[in-house]
Amino acid sequence: MNVSHPSVHPVEAPPPLTDGGNVPRLRMKDIQGMPGTVGGLILRFSQFVFAVVALCVMATTSDFPSVTAFCYLVAAAGFQSLWSLSLAIVDIYALLVGRCMQNYRVVSLFAVGDGITSTLTFAGSLCICRYHCSSWQ
């Protein structure tokens, strides 16, 4: 059996902590479109506008009340528009006050909410596709 052996290289020890063991926290990387930035506000506002347009188009169709899956998709689009509007308001507040939204919990909350709304919208569109595919046969 031919096994290679790793070589050990000496590593310098880190300097001792002098301020009571408090390790400085690392900031998250600045990403375009993050909460609390102008890019994030533009993305949220455009997301709100597109959700409202989709909601209006779907709600003005003639067979909207007769198809349950279509009602579900309209409800999902309404929830998406409310979610996007509320996060746009949070972005406006953060920009006006100058508050940094680079907090792990805030970004996680935004990501979980976006995941829920996208899952609801995708599930509604699958229900619509299933309804149309079954009616074609």
C-alpha positions as CSV (number, residue, x, y, z in Angstrom):
1,M,0.0,0.0,0.0
2,N,1.4,3.3,-1.1
3,V,0.2,6.1,1.2
4,S,1.6,9.6,1.1
5,H,2.5,11.3,4.4
6,P,1.7,15.0,4.8
7,S,4.5,17.3,5.8
8,V,4.1,19.5,8.8
9,H,4.9,23.2,8.5
10,P,5.3,25.3,11.5
11,V,2.6,27.9,12.0
12,E,3.0,31.1,14.0
13,A,0.8,31.4,17.1
14,P,-1.8,34.2,16.9
15,P,-1.1,37.2,19.2
16,P,-2.6,37.0,22.6
17,L,-5.9,38.8,23.1
18,T,-5.5,41.8,25.4
19,D,-9.1,43.1,25.6
20,G,-10.6,40.3,27.6
21,G,-11.1,37.7,24.9
22,N,-13.5,39.7,22.7
23,V,-12.9,38.7,19.1
24,P,-13.9,41.4,16.6
25,R,-16.9,40.5,14.5
26,L,-16.6,40.3,10.8
27,R,-19.0,42.4,8.6
28,M,-20.9,40.8,5.8
29,K,-19.7,41.5,2.3
30,D,-21.3,44.4,0.5
31,I,-23.5,42.9,-2.2
32,Q,-25.4,44.9,-4.7
33,G,-29.1,44.9,-3.8
34,M,-28.6,44.2,-0.1
35,P,-31.3,45.5,2.3
36,G,-30.7,49.1,3.2
37,T,-29.0,50.1,0.0
38,V,-30.3,52.1,-3.0
39,G,-29.9,49.0,-5.2
40,G,-32.0,47.0,-2.7
41,L,-34.7,49.7,-2.7
42,I,-34.8,49.8,-6.5
43,L,-35.1,46.0,-6.6
44,R,-37.8,45.9,-4.0
45,F,-39.8,48.7,-5.7
46,S,-39.6,47.0,-9.1
47,Q,-40.6,43.7,-7.5
48,F,-43.6,45.4,-6.0
49,V,-44.6,47.1,-9.3
50,F,-44.3,43.8,-11.2
51,A,-46.3,41.9,-8.5
52,V,-49.1,44.6,-8.7
53,V,-49.2,44.5,-12.5
54,A,-49.5,40.7,-12.4
55,L,-52.2,40.9,-9.7
56,C,-54.2,43.4,-11.8
57,V,-53.9,41.3,-15.0
58,M,-54.9,38.1,-13.3
59,A,-57.8,39.7,-11.3
60,T,-59.3,41.2,-14.5
61,T,-59.7,38.0,-16.4
62,S,-63.1,36.6,-17.0
63,D,-62.6,33.1,-15.4
64,F,-60.8,34.3,-12.3
65,P,-63.5,33.4,-9.7
66,S,-64.3,30.0,-11.3
67,V,-60.9,28.4,-11.0
68,T,-59.6,27.7,-7.5
69,A,-56.0,27.4,-8.5
70,F,-56.2,30.8,-10.2
71,C,-57.7,32.4,-7.0
72,Y,-54.7,30.9,-5.2
73,L,-52.3,32.4,-7.6
74,V,-53.9,35.8,-7.3
75,A,-53.7,35.5,-3.5
76,A,-50.0,34.6,-3.8
77,A,-49.4,37.6,-6.0
78,G,-51.2,39.8,-3.5
79,F,-49.0,38.5,-0.7
80,Q,-45.9,39.0,-2.8
81,S,-46.9,42.6,-3.5
82,L,-47.5,43.3,0.3
83,W,-44.2,41.6,1.2
84,S,-42.2,43.7,-1.4
85,L,-43.9,46.9,-0.3
86,S,-43.1,46.3,3.3
87,L,-39.5,45.6,2.6
88,A,-39.3,48.7,0.3
89,I,-40.5,50.7,3.3
90,V,-37.9,49.2,5.5
91,D,-35.2,50.0,2.9
92,I,-36.5,53.6,2.7
93,Y,-36.3,53.9,6.5
94,A,-32.8,52.5,6.6
95,L,-31.7,54.9,3.9
96,L,-33.2,58.0,5.6
97,V,-31.9,57.1,9.0
98,G,-28.6,55.9,7.8
99,R,-29.0,52.5,9.5
100,C,-26.9,49.6,8.2
101,M,-29.0,46.5,7.5
102,Q,-26.0,44.1,7.3
103,N,-27.2,42.0,10.2
104,Y,-27.4,38.3,9.9
105,R,-30.8,38.0,11.4
106,V,-32.3,40.8,9.2
107,V,-30.8,39.3,6.0
108,S,-32.0,35.8,7.1
109,L,-35.5,37.1,7.7
110,F,-35.6,38.8,4.2
111,A,-34.3,35.6,2.6
112,V,-36.8,33.3,4.4
113,G,-39.7,35.7,3.5
114,D,-38.6,35.8,-0.2
115,G,-38.3,32.0,-0.2
116,I,-41.9,31.6,1.2
117,T,-43.4,34.1,-1.3
118,S,-41.5,32.6,-4.3
119,T,-42.6,29.1,-3.2
120,L,-46.3,30.2,-3.0
121,T,-46.1,31.8,-6.4
122,F,-44.4,28.8,-8.0
123,A,-46.9,26.4,-6.4
124,G,-49.8,28.6,-7.7
125,S,-48.3,28.6,-11.2
126,L,-48.0,24.8,-11.1
127,C,-51.6,24.5,-10.1
128,I,-52.6,26.7,-13.1
129,C,-50.4,24.6,-15.5
130,R,-51.9,21.4,-14.1
131,Y,-55.5,22.8,-14.6
132,H,-54.8,23.9,-18.2
133,C,-53.1,20.6,-19.1
134,S,-56.0,18.6,-17.8
135,S,-58.6,20.7,-19.6
136,W,-56.8,20.3,-22.9
137,Q,-57.1,16.5,-23.0
